[in-house]
Amino acid sequence: MLSRRVAWSVALAAVLTMTVSIFDRQTLAVLAPSVTKAMGISESAYGWLTASFSAAYLLATPLGGLWIDRVGARRGLVYSVLAWSMVAALHAVVPGFALLFALRIALGLAEGPSFPGVAQTMLRVLPPADRSRGFGLVFAGSSIGSMIAPPLASLLFRLAGWRVAFLGTACAGLIWLPLWLAATRRPAVAAQLDVVPGPAVASEPRPTFRELATHPIMVRALIAIAAVAPIVGFLLSWGAKVLVQRFQIAQGDVGAYLWVPPVAYDVIAVLFGDLAARWRRAPGAPPRALFAVAALFGVAIALLPHAGTPWEAIAVMSLAIGGAGATYTLVVADMLGRMPPASVSSAGGIIAGAQSLALIVSSPLIGRAVDHFGNYEVVAHTLGAWVVPGALVWWWWRPAERWSARAASST
């Protein structure tokens, strides 16, 4: 059993994995107005660029989860971060749309093991009482990457152009590597991360991928994730374009605005994770009241067309993306707490894959809608309305408190 200090040091180092992951993938979104203009890429084609990453990530996350379950997060995350850092750096020399499309696919494949590896780390090193807070920090770590990318990429763009900006942001993985190696150097930590702890867990039958993906506990979580994932994808991928088109913000200045929504994501996700850990409710009952508030925040994206200034738009973006982050935190912590411990990474991979599937479907549709209507108003209204049915399903559905192989086989 790890001490609480050591456990949290490992957990925080794992959180930084998601920071680096989002940081590298988000650079294109920050630079999108200039990159798409330089290469003559339409809104629809840009939608396919974002979908290409999501499609690759959809394939890679479940497979990455299975791989992490076998090699352990300690080594698996090192290999994954080094691979995607190299791919991210190659964005600096891309000559056109075709190669950029291929590199987005490669980046999605390389980043696939990231969330499953972090999910496994949280479940193996943190005690049950701390896991809601831990998963709140996981999603907060993701938004830290989104927070850092806009100002840094914008600064590098002003200094040397978008190609150097890609190269500079790709170095984040080299900063993370020594921190992770230091946090996991203790033999006790390696034992926790490389081997499934406990004879009961080690001897527990491992559910098949189909059993995990079709179990009522998982299906309920997937519906909730699908309800809010398009909001996150839209704000992270099109946020810079919204500011440039709607308010004529210069490319080099978007970083002064776009760091705010990720901060809101951090604060709200961590707050709701902490509240869920403190909330008094029946054993096994999910925090439905907190979830309702989080979903309502997400619906606020429908107010974006009514923002009259850039900062009003940022306020709406912040509330909506914060609600999505809180939803992720509550849903994933609830789902993973009900799943077999031996399959946590696989379950995490399925969740991450579901987010990607939502973006694969929504990104090209968003691009076509913007090309057709010439603005983002219809997109914002549609995304706000989309949250409601999925949130209601999660609210009312009451699956088993814990994993049941019988329930899985009957679905």
C-alpha positions in Angstrom: 0.0 0.0 0.0 1.4 3.3 -1.1 1.5 6.3 1.3 -1.0 9.0 0.4 1.8 11.4 -0.5 3.5 9.0 -2.9 0.1 7.9 -4.4 -0.8 11.5 -5.2 2.6 12.3 -6.6 2.1 9.5 -9.1 -1.4 10.5 -9.8 -0.4 14.1 -10.5 2.4 13.0 -12.8 -0.2 10.9 -14.7 -2.5 13.9 -14.9 0.3 15.8 -16.7 0.2 13.0 -19.3 -3.2 14.3 -20.3 -1.9 17.9 -20.2 0.8 17.0 -22.8 -1.7 15.0 -24.9 -4.2 17.8 -25.2 -1.5 20.4 -25.6 -0.1 18.7 -28.6 -3.4 18.0 -30.3 -4.8 21.5 -29.5 -2.0 23.4 -31.3 -3.7 22.9 -34.7 -7.0 24.3 -33.4 -5.3 27.4 -32.0 -3.4 28.0 -35.3 -6.3 26.9 -37.5 -7.2 30.3 -38.9 -3.7 30.8 -40.3 -3.0 27.1 -41.3 -6.3 26.7 -43.1 -5.8 30.1 -44.9 -2.2 29.2 -45.9 -3.3 25.8 -47.3 -6.6 26.9 -48.8 -8.5 24.5 -46.5 -12.3 25.1 -46.3 -14.4 24.8 -43.1 -15.7 21.4 -44.3 -12.2 20.1 -45.0 -11.1 21.4 -41.6 -14.0 19.4 -40.1 -12.6 16.3 -41.7 -9.2 17.1 -40.3 -10.6 17.1 -36.8 -12.6 14.0 -37.5 -9.5 12.2 -38.8 -7.8 12.6 -35.5 -11.0 11.4 -33.7 -11.4 8.4 -35.9 -7.8 7.3 -35.2 -8.3 7.9 -31.5 -11.5 6.0 -31.6 -9.6 2.9 -32.9 -6.6 3.4 -30.7 -8.1 4.0 -27.3 -9.8 0.6 -26.8 -6.7 -1.2 -28.3 -4.5 1.1 -26.2 -6.5 0.1 -23.1 -6.0 -3.6 -23.8 -2.3 -2.9 -24.3 -2.0 -0.9 -21.1 -3.8 -3.6 -19.1 -1.0 -6.0 -20.2 2.2 -3.9 -20.1 1.2 -1.5 -17.3 0.9 2.3 -17.4 4.4 2.9 -16.1 6.1 1.8 -19.4 3.1 2.2 -21.7 2.7 5.9 -21.1 6.4 6.5 -21.8 6.2 4.8 -25.2 3.0 6.6 -26.1 4.2 10.1 -25.2 7.5 9.7 -27.1 5.6 8.4 -30.2 3.1 11.2 -30.3 5.7 13.9 -29.6 7.5 12.9 -32.7 4.4 13.0 -34.8 3.4 16.4 -33.4 6.8 17.8 -34.4 6.3 16.6 -37.9 3.4 19.0 -38.3 6.0 21.7 -38.6 7.1 20.5 -42.1 3.7 19.6 -43.5 3.3 20.8 -47.2 -0.4 20.5 -47.6 -3.8 19.0 -46.7 -3.0 15.4 -47.5 0.0 15.0 -45.3 -1.6 17.0 -42.6 -4.6 14.6 -42.7 -2.2 11.7 -42.4 -0.4 13.2 -39.5 -3.6 13.8 -37.6 -4.4 10.1 -38.0 -1.0 9.2 -36.8 -1.3 11.5 -33.8 -4.6 10.0 -32.8 -3.2 6.5 -33.0 -0.1 7.5 -30.9 -2.2 9.2 -28.2 -4.7 6.3 -27.9 -3.1 4.7 -24.8 -3.0 8.0 -22.9 -6.4 8.1 -21.2 -6.5 4.3 -20.5 -3.1 4.5 -18.9 -4.0 7.5 -16.7 -7.3 5.8 -15.7 -5.4 2.6 -14.7 -3.0 4.7 -12.7 -5.7 6.4 -10.8 -7.5 3.2 -9.9 -4.3 1.5 -8.9 -2.6 4.1 -6.8 -5.4 6.1 -5.2 -7.7 4.8 -2.4 -11.4 4.6 -3.3 -12.2 7.8 -1.3 -9.8 9.8 -3.4 -10.8 8.6 -6.9 -13.6 11.1 -7.6 -11.1 13.9 -6.9 -8.5 12.0 -9.0 -10.7 11.8 -12.0 -11.7 15.4 -11.6 -7.9 16.2 -11.8 -7.6 14.0 -14.9 -10.1 16.1 -16.8 -8.6 19.2 -15.3 -5.2 18.2 -16.5 -6.6 17.9 -20.0 -7.9 21.4 -19.9 -4.5 22.7 -18.6 -3.1 21.6 -21.9 -5.9 23.5 -23.7 -5.2 26.5 -21.4 -1.4 26.6 -22.2 -1.7 25.9 -25.9 -3.4 29.2 -27.0 -1.0 31.7 -25.4 2.1 29.7 -26.2 1.2 28.8 -29.7 0.1 32.4 -30.3 3.4 33.7 -28.9 5.4 31.3 -31.1 3.3 32.3 -34.1 4.0 36.0 -33.5 7.8 35.3 -33.2 8.4 32.8 -36.0 5.2 31.7 -37.7 2.9 28.6 -37.4 5.5 26.0 -38.4 7.8 26.9 -35.6 4.8 27.0 -33.2 4.1 23.4 -34.0 7.8 22.4 -33.4 7.9 24.3 -30.1 4.8 22.9 -28.6 5.8 19.3 -29.6 8.7 19.6 -27.0 6.2 19.3 -24.1 6.6 15.5 -23.9 10.4 15.9 -23.3 9.5 18.0 -20.2 7.0 15.4 -18.9 9.3 12.3 -19.3 11.7 13.0 -16.4 8.8 13.9 -14.1 7.1 10.6 -14.8 10.3 8.6 -14.4 11.0 10.3 -11.1 7.4 9.7 -9.8 7.4 6.0 -10.7 11.0 5.1 -9.8 10.1 3.5 -6.5 9.8 -0.3 -6.6 6.4 -0.2 -4.7 5.0 2.1 -7.4 6.3 -0.1 -10.2 4.7 -3.1 -8.5 1.3 -1.2 -8.4 1.4 -0.1 -12.0 3.0 -3.1 -13.7 1.0 -5.9 -12.0 -2.7 -6.0 -11.1 -2.6 -5.7 -7.3 -4.2 -8.3 -5.1 -4.9 -12.0 -5.7 -8.7 -11.5 -5.9 -8.2 -9.0 -8.7 -5.6 -11.1 -10.5 -7.8 -14.2 -10.5 -10.9 -12.3 -11.5 -12.1 -13.3 -15.0 -11.5 -10.6 -17.5 -14.7 -9.5 -19.4 -14.5 -9.5 -23.2 -14.5 -6.2 -25.0 -18.1 -6.8 -26.1 -19.2 -7.5 -22.6 -17.7 -4.3 -21.4 -19.1 -2.2 -24.3 -22.6 -3.5 -24.0 -23.1 -3.7 -20.3 -25.9 -1.4 -19.0 -23.4 0.5 -16.8 -21.2 1.3 -19.8 -24.1 2.1 -22.2 -25.5 4.5 -19.7 -22.1 6.3 -19.4 -21.7 6.3 -23.2 -25.0 8.1 -23.7 -24.0 10.8 -21.2 -20.6 11.3 -22.8 -22.1 11.5 -26.3 -24.5 14.3 -25.1 -21.7 16.7 -24.1 -18.6 15.6 -26.1 -19.6 17.6 -29.2 -19.6 20.8 -27.1 -16.0 20.2 -26.1 -14.9 19.3 -29.6 -16.6 22.4 -31.0 -15.1 24.9 -28.5 -11.6 23.4 -28.6 -11.5 23.0 -32.4 -13.5 26.0 -33.6 -13.0 28.5 -30.7 -10.2 30.4 -32.5 -12.3 30.5 -35.7 -15.3 31.9 -33.8 -13.3 34.7 -32.4 -11.6 35.5 -35.7 -14.8 35.4 -37.8 -17.3 36.9 -35.3 -15.2 39.5 -33.6 -12.2 40.0 -36.0 -9.6 39.0 -33.4 -6.1 38.7 -34.9 -4.5 35.2 -35.0 -1.7 36.3 -32.8 -4.2 37.6 -30.2 -6.5 34.6 -29.8 -4.4 33.2 -27.0 -5.3 36.1 -24.8 -8.9 34.8 -24.8 -8.8 31.1 -25.3 -6.9 30.2 -22.1 -10.0 31.1 -20.1 -12.4 28.3 -21.0 -9.9 25.6 -20.1 -9.4 27.2 -16.7 -13.2 27.1 -16.2 -13.1 23.5 -17.3 -10.4 22.8 -14.6 -12.2 24.6 -11.8 -15.6 23.2 -12.5 -14.4 19.6 -13.1 -12.4 19.6 -9.9 -15.1 21.3 -7.9 -17.8 18.8 -9.0 -15.4 15.9 -8.4 -14.7 17.1 -4.9 -18.4 17.7 -4.2 -19.2 14.2 -5.5 -16.7 12.8 -3.0 -18.3 14.7 -0.1 -22.0 14.3 -1.2 -24.0 12.2 1.2 -26.1 9.7 -0.7 -27.2 6.1 -0.6 -24.3 3.5 -1.2 -23.9 3.0 -5.0 -26.2 5.9 -5.9 -24.7 8.4 -8.5 -24.7 12.1 -7.7 -27.8 12.9 -9.8 -28.3 16.5 -8.5 -24.7 17.4 -9.4 -25.1 15.8 -12.8 -28.2 17.9 -13.5 -26.4 21.1 -12.7 -23.4 20.0 -14.9 -25.7 19.2 -17.8 -27.5 22.6 -17.5 -24.1 24.3 -17.7 -23.5 22.5 -21.0 -26.8 23.6 -22.4 -25.5 27.2 -22.1 -23.6 26.8 -25.3 -26.9 27.8 -27.0 -26.3 31.3 -25.7 -23.1 31.8 -27.8 -24.8 33.5 -30.7 -26.2 36.1 -28.4 -22.7 37.2 -27.1 -22.1 40.8 -28.0 -18.4 41.0 -27.2 -15.4 38.6 -27.3 -15.4 38.3 -23.5 -19.1 37.6 -23.4 -18.5 34.8 -25.9 -15.6 33.5 -23.7 -17.9 33.5 -20.6 -20.5 31.4 -22.5 -17.8 29.0 -23.7 -16.4 28.7 -20.2 -19.7 27.8 -18.6 -20.5 25.3 -21.4 -17.1 23.6 -21.4 -17.0 23.6 -17.6 -20.4 21.8 -17.6 -19.1 19.2 -20.0 -16.0 18.7 -17.9 -18.1 18.2 -14.8 -20.3 15.7 -16.6 -17.2 13.7 -17.7 -15.9 13.7 -14.1 -19.2 12.5 -12.6 -20.0 9.9 -15.3 -16.5 8.4 -15.6 -15.9 8.1 -11.8 -19.4 6.5 -11.4 -18.8 4.1 -14.3 -15.3 3.0 -13.4 -16.3 2.5 -9.8 -18.8 -0.2 -10.9 -16.5 -1.9 -13.4 -14.2 -4.9 -12.7 -10.8 -3.6 -11.4 -8.9 -5.8 -13.9 -10.6 -4.0 -16.9 -10.4 -0.4 -15.8 -8.0 0.6 -18.7 -10.2 -1.2 -21.2 -13.3 0.6 -19.9 -11.5 3.9 -19.9 -10.5 3.2 -23.5 -14.1 2.6 -24.5 -15.1 5.9 -22.9 -12.3 7.8 -24.7 -13.3 6.1 -27.9 -16.9 7.2 -27.5 -15.8 10.8 -27.2 -13.9 10.3 -30.5 -16.9 8.8 -32.2 -19.0 11.8 -31.2 -16.4 14.1 -32.7 -16.1 12.0 -35.9 -19.8 12.4 -36.4 -20.1 16.1 -35.3 -17.0 17.7 -36.7 -17.8 17.3 -40.5 -21.4 18.3 -39.7 -20.2 21.4 -38.0 -17.9 22.3 -40.9 -20.7 21.8 -43.4 -23.1 23.9 -41.3 -20.7 26.8 -41.1 -19.9 26.6 -44.8 -23.7 26.6 -45.5 -24.9 29.2 -43.1 -21.7 31.3 -42.9 -21.8 31.5 -39.1 -21.9 29.4 -36.0 -25.3 30.2 -34.7 -27.2 27.1 -35.8 -24.3 25.0 -34.5 -24.5 26.5 -31.1 -28.2 26.1 -30.8 -28.1 22.5 -32.0 -25.4 21.5 -29.6 -27.3 23.0 -26.7 -30.4 21.1 -27.6 -28.4 17.9 -28.1 -27.4 17.7 -24.4 -31.0 17.3 -23.1 -32.0 13.8 -24.2 -28.8 12.2 -23.3 -28.7 13.9 -19.9 -32.3 12.7 -19.1 -31.4 9.1 -20.0 -28.4 9.1 -17.6 -30.6 10.8 -14.9 -33.4 8.2 -15.0 -31.6 5.0 -15.9 -30.6 3.0 -12.8 -28.3 0.1 -13.8 -26.7 -2.3 -11.3 -24.5 -0.9 -8.5 -21.7 -3.1 -9.6 -20.5 -5.1 -12.6 -22.6 -8.2 -13.3 -21.4 -10.8 -15.9 -25.0 -12.1 -16.0 -26.3 -8.7 -16.9 -23.7 -8.3 -19.6 -24.5 -11.6 -21.2 -28.2 -10.8 -21.3 -27.7 -7.5 -23.2 
